[in-house]
Amino acid sequence: MTLAEELAKLEQMRERGGLSETEFAQAKARLLQPPVAPLSRVSALNGLRRSATDRWFGGVCGGLATFSGMDAWLWRLIFVLMLTLAGCGLLLYVAMWILVPLDSDAYHLPLSSNS
């Protein structure tokens, strides 16, 4: 269905009373918005940052928690299990500590005023 057909269908629904004016305006705005291109995997990974607030050592697990939506304690448990079972957990954690940049909000912390 083309954009013109969809707009005509919306107009018909509004005329028949199926849509209120606000619903019509919202639906029309959604149709007229340009499509958002999905992020590539590389650009999605560029959003990974170490946490400046949720950190025990380097903020790696806090950053992974923010990036993935999992709790930070789960990431900490995963790294401990990787350390004890395969021994690669420490190496991976240190590599991420070095390679993953710190969250930019850490640089914008409010300064204390001496008023």
Secondary structure as UniProt FT lines:
FT   HELIX           3..15
FT   TURN            16..17
FT   HELIX           21..32
FT   HELIX           41..45
FT   TURN            46..47
FT   HELIX           60..68
FT   HELIX           72..85
FT   HELIX           89..99
FT   HELIX           104..108
//
